[in-house]
């Protein structure tokens, strides 16, 4: 699909660091199920702009990988919800702080979100959280 090729952004580099993995069952009536959310932070790398890539894996499976900047290395990505727009489904992401003591330094944050649709996947966009 040409529109899907146009939606792809540049890939994000993987960073080593703190890992936060969650899974959710947020299911809209005929939308996707959020299967997994994983994010990794690295306090030594907080460069670049927000970017993400949407990959359609077939059988209704969509994988979103991206990069953003977090205010501390103790943050991860959370899916606040998925809503339908006239262009497709929008995955609304936010930054989620973990509890405990954390140094105050900007951190690069990579994330992967996996969605499953019961039928063919619609076009998917991402609402990236405001970082620092």
C-alpha positions, 0 to 999 in steps of 0.5 A, a space after each residue: 500500500 503506498 500510503 503505508 510506505 509513506 507513513 514509515 519514518 527512519 528507524 531508531 537505533 537501539 540503546 542499552 539501559 534500563 528496560 521497562 516492559 508492560 503488557 495491556 489488554 486495552 481493546 477498543 470495540 473494533 480496534 486493536 488489542 495492545 499486546 506488548 509495550 517495551 521501552 529502554 532508556 540510556 542516559 548517555 544518549 539523548 540526541 535527535 528528534 522524536 521518530 517512529 516506524 510502523 511495520 505491518 507484519 501481516 495477519 493483523 499484527 502491527 509493530 511500532 518502534 520509535 525513539 524519543 527523549 525522556 526527562 530522566 532515565 527512570 521513564 518508560 513508554 505507556 499506551 494511553 489509548 488507541 482512537 480512530 481518526 479519519 486517516 486511521 488509528 492513532 496510538 496515544 503514547 505517554 511517558 511513565 516514571 518508575 518509582 524510586 530515586 533517579 538521577 536528573 539527566 535527559 535520556 534517550 528512550 527507544 520503544 516497541 509497541 505491538 498491536 493485534 487486529 482481529 481483521 486487517 490492520 488499518 493505517 496506524 499513526 503515533 501521538 508521541 509524548 512530549 519529552 523533556 
